[in-house]
Amino acid sequence: MKVEAFRILIRRIFGETPQEVAIGRALKLGGLVKKVLKPLHLGSRLHLDHSPDDQTPPCEWLVVSIEPSGQQALYEDLLLECERDLEAEREAGAALGLARETITLLRRLSEIARLTPAEFFKIISDMDARHASIAGLTAGPQVRGSVVVRDPAGRDLIAPPVVLPQRVTLHESFEIKFKVASVGLFSAFIHLHSGNGRFYQRNDILHWGKVPYYKEYSRFFSRAMLKREELICTVNETVNARGKVARYEWISASA
């Protein structure tokens, strides 16, 4: 006998919705639920089911349930059925607790997202490892709109949508050493210095954009590429939504 821990609103039904949209959202929510509940080590005892209701308008829910441990059947002669369910109810309560923590985090992130990009990046980069895994729920395009979690007592916990910045340019500047691999009008591919006189072979991006003297910058880096010069450049980092460096923003350079 499964014990319901909580349910998540998939969608409110208004007219027709493409099948792939409804199914895709349910599958993605299911994957995120498994990540959030991973610390409970429920394995195959965690069940995710689809359940419509008869509200107005009708709603579709992802029902998260927990099956009692099969190991308890070893003591079937010693324990009553209701006693075996108590353990599943305890685990369901723990699952609901993790869901509530996640909703609290989503609410916090929805406030953080209103800060400047640099402030936002500083906060998410300081999150500890436990929160970092839960933050997957905010990786947002696949989870549009508010997240609604309903506990077995019928109480709803709601987190507003979180819109993450796609790219953030950080304020701190520093120097990089590199060789130029190829040059365009507004940016260049570069090979960063890796130490011991060697350079990485991956192509990082150095970007100066359509500034007043962009043609002169392009010619400067073209000359450095032809001469195979090693350059030192002062830059800012631009990072993507995952905190990875997307490109380096040019400030100044010298041979």
C-alpha positions as CSV (number, residue, x, y, z in Angstrom):
1,M,0.0,0.0,0.0
2,K,1.7,3.2,-1.2
3,V,1.7,6.3,1.1
4,E,1.3,9.7,-0.7
5,A,4.0,12.2,0.4
6,F,2.9,15.1,-1.7
7,R,1.8,16.1,-5.2
8,I,3.0,18.7,-7.7
9,L,0.8,20.6,-10.0
10,I,1.6,19.8,-13.6
11,R,-0.9,22.1,-15.2
12,R,-4.4,23.6,-15.0
13,I,-6.3,22.4,-18.0
14,F,-7.6,25.3,-20.2
15,G,-8.7,24.1,-23.7
16,E,-6.3,21.9,-25.7
17,T,-2.6,21.4,-25.0
18,P,-0.1,19.6,-27.3
19,Q,0.5,16.2,-25.9
20,E,4.3,16.5,-26.0
21,V,4.1,19.7,-23.8
22,A,2.0,18.0,-21.1
23,I,4.0,14.8,-21.1
24,G,7.3,16.7,-21.3
25,R,6.6,18.8,-18.2
26,A,5.5,15.8,-16.2
27,L,8.7,13.9,-17.1
28,K,10.9,16.8,-16.3
29,L,9.2,17.4,-13.0
30,G,9.6,13.7,-12.2
31,G,13.3,13.9,-12.9
32,L,13.7,16.9,-10.6
33,V,11.7,15.2,-7.8
34,K,14.1,12.3,-7.9
35,K,17.0,14.6,-7.6
36,V,15.5,16.4,-4.6
37,L,14.6,13.1,-2.8
38,K,17.8,11.3,-3.6
39,P,19.1,11.7,0.0
40,L,16.3,9.4,1.2
41,H,17.6,6.5,-0.9
42,L,14.1,5.3,-1.7
43,G,15.1,3.5,-5.0
44,S,12.2,1.6,-6.6
45,R,10.0,2.3,-3.7
46,L,9.5,5.9,-4.9
47,H,6.5,6.1,-7.2
48,L,5.5,8.9,-9.5
49,D,2.0,8.8,-10.8
50,H,-0.2,11.1,-12.9
51,S,-3.6,12.0,-11.4
52,P,-6.2,14.5,-12.8
53,D,-8.8,16.0,-10.5
54,D,-12.3,17.5,-10.9
55,Q,-11.6,21.0,-9.8
56,T,-12.7,24.0,-11.8
57,P,-10.7,24.3,-13.9
58,P,-9.5,20.7,-13.7
59,C,-5.9,20.1,-12.8
60,E,-3.3,17.4,-13.5
61,W,-1.0,16.4,-10.7
62,L,2.3,14.5,-10.3
63,V,1.6,12.3,-7.2
64,V,4.7,11.4,-5.3
65,S,4.2,8.2,-3.2
66,I,6.4,5.8,-1.2
67,E,6.0,2.1,-1.0
68,P,6.8,0.4,2.4
69,S,10.1,-1.5,2.5
70,G,9.9,-5.1,1.4
71,Q,12.4,-6.0,4.1
72,Q,9.7,-5.5,6.7
73,A,7.8,-8.5,5.3
74,L,10.4,-10.6,7.1
75,Y,8.7,-9.7,10.3
76,E,5.1,-10.2,9.0
77,D,4.2,-12.4,11.9
78,L,5.4,-9.9,14.4
79,L,4.0,-6.6,13.0
80,L,0.6,-5.6,12.0
81,E,-0.1,-4.1,8.6
82,C,-0.7,-0.7,10.1
83,E,2.6,-0.8,11.9
84,R,4.4,-1.6,8.6
85,D,2.8,1.5,7.1
86,L,4.2,3.7,9.9
87,E,7.7,3.5,8.4
88,A,6.4,4.5,4.9
89,E,4.5,7.4,6.5
90,R,7.7,8.5,8.3
91,E,9.6,8.4,5.0
92,A,6.7,10.3,3.3
93,G,7.0,12.9,5.9
94,A,10.7,13.3,5.3
95,A,10.0,13.6,1.5
96,L,7.5,16.3,2.2
97,G,10.1,18.0,4.4
98,L,12.6,18.1,1.5
99,A,9.9,19.4,-0.8
100,R,9.2,22.2,1.6
101,E,12.9,23.0,1.9
102,T,13.0,23.2,-1.9
103,I,10.0,25.5,-2.1
104,T,11.7,27.8,0.5
105,L,14.8,27.8,-1.6
106,L,12.8,28.7,-4.7
107,R,11.2,31.6,-2.9
108,R,14.6,32.8,-1.8
109,L,15.9,32.5,-5.4
110,S,12.9,34.3,-6.8
111,E,13.9,37.3,-4.6
112,I,17.6,37.0,-5.4
113,A,16.8,37.0,-9.1
114,R,15.7,40.6,-8.8
115,L,19.2,41.7,-7.8
116,T,21.8,42.9,-10.3
117,P,23.4,40.1,-12.3
118,A,26.7,40.4,-10.4
119,E,25.0,40.2,-7.0
120,F,22.9,37.2,-8.2
121,F,26.0,35.3,-9.4
122,K,27.8,36.0,-6.1
123,I,25.0,34.5,-4.1
124,I,24.5,31.4,-6.1
125,S,28.3,30.8,-6.2
126,D,28.3,30.8,-2.4
127,M,25.5,28.2,-2.1
128,D,26.7,25.0,-0.3
129,A,26.7,21.6,-2.0
130,R,23.4,20.5,-0.6
131,H,21.6,23.6,-2.0
132,A,23.4,23.3,-5.3
133,S,21.7,20.0,-6.1
134,I,18.3,21.4,-5.2
135,A,18.9,24.4,-7.3
136,G,18.4,22.2,-10.3
137,L,14.7,22.9,-9.9
138,T,15.4,26.5,-10.9
139,A,17.1,25.7,-14.1
140,G,14.1,27.3,-15.4
141,P,13.0,27.1,-19.0
142,Q,11.6,23.6,-18.5
143,V,9.6,24.6,-15.4
144,R,7.6,27.6,-16.5
145,G,5.3,29.4,-14.1
146,S,4.9,28.8,-10.3
147,V,5.7,25.5,-8.7
148,V,2.7,24.3,-6.6
149,V,3.2,21.4,-4.0
150,R,0.2,20.1,-2.2
151,D,0.6,18.0,1.0
152,P,-1.8,15.1,1.9
153,A,-3.7,17.5,4.1
154,G,-4.6,19.6,1.1
155,R,-2.3,22.5,2.0
156,D,-0.6,24.2,-0.9
157,L,3.0,25.5,-0.9
158,I,3.7,27.9,-3.8
159,A,7.0,29.2,-5.1
160,P,6.9,31.9,-7.8
161,P,8.8,31.4,-11.1
162,V,12.5,32.1,-11.1
163,V,14.1,33.7,-14.1
164,L,17.8,33.1,-14.2
165,P,20.1,35.5,-16.1
166,Q,21.6,33.8,-19.1
167,R,24.9,35.6,-18.8
168,V,26.6,37.7,-16.2
169,T,29.7,39.9,-16.5
170,L,31.6,40.0,-13.2
171,H,33.1,43.2,-11.9
172,E,36.5,41.8,-10.9
173,S,39.3,42.2,-13.4
174,F,42.5,40.2,-13.8
175,E,45.2,39.3,-16.3
176,I,45.3,36.4,-18.7
177,K,48.2,35.2,-20.8
178,F,47.4,33.7,-24.2
179,K,48.1,33.3,-27.9
180,V,45.7,34.3,-30.6
181,A,44.2,31.4,-32.7
182,S,41.9,33.4,-35.0
183,V,40.4,36.9,-35.2
184,G,37.1,38.5,-36.2
185,L,35.9,42.1,-36.1
186,F,34.5,41.9,-32.5
187,S,36.2,39.0,-30.9
188,A,39.0,36.4,-31.2
189,F,39.6,32.8,-30.3
190,I,42.5,32.4,-28.0
191,H,44.6,29.7,-26.4
192,L,45.1,30.4,-22.7
193,H,48.5,29.9,-21.0
194,S,48.4,26.7,-18.9
195,G,51.8,26.9,-17.2
196,N,55.3,25.6,-18.0
197,G,55.3,27.6,-21.3
198,R,52.4,25.6,-22.7
199,F,49.0,26.8,-23.9
200,Y,45.6,25.0,-23.8
201,Q,44.4,24.0,-27.2
202,R,40.7,24.7,-26.5
203,N,39.3,27.9,-28.1
204,D,38.3,30.5,-25.5
205,I,36.7,33.7,-26.6
206,L,38.2,37.2,-26.0
207,H,35.5,39.8,-26.8
208,W,35.8,43.6,-27.3
209,G,32.5,44.1,-29.2
210,K,31.5,46.9,-31.5
211,V,33.4,49.7,-29.6
212,P,34.6,52.9,-31.4
213,Y,38.0,51.4,-32.3
214,Y,37.0,47.8,-32.9
215,K,38.8,47.6,-36.3
216,E,42.1,48.8,-34.7
217,Y,41.7,46.1,-32.0
218,S,41.0,43.5,-34.7
219,R,44.2,44.5,-36.5
220,F,46.2,44.5,-33.3
221,F,45.2,40.9,-32.5
222,S,45.7,39.9,-36.1
223,R,49.3,41.0,-36.0
224,A,49.8,39.2,-32.8
225,M,48.4,36.0,-34.4
226,L,50.7,36.3,-37.4
227,K,53.8,36.9,-35.2
228,R,52.6,34.1,-32.8
229,E,53.1,36.6,-29.9
230,E,52.3,35.8,-26.4
231,L,50.0,38.5,-25.0
232,I,48.9,39.6,-21.6
233,C,45.4,41.1,-21.4
234,T,43.3,42.5,-18.5
235,V,39.8,41.1,-18.7
236,N,36.5,40.6,-16.9
237,E,34.8,37.2,-17.0
238,T,31.3,36.7,-18.5
239,V,29.8,33.5,-17.1
240,N,26.7,31.6,-18.2
241,A,23.7,30.5,-16.0
242,R,25.7,27.5,-14.8
243,G,28.6,29.7,-13.6
244,K,31.0,28.6,-16.4
245,V,33.1,31.1,-18.3
246,A,31.4,31.9,-21.6
247,R,34.0,34.5,-22.7
248,Y,36.5,37.1,-21.5
249,E,35.7,40.8,-21.9
250,W,38.7,42.8,-23.1
251,I,39.9,45.8,-21.0
252,S,43.5,46.4,-22.1
253,A,46.3,44.4,-23.6
254,S,50.1,44.5,-24.1
255,A,52.7,42.3,-25.8
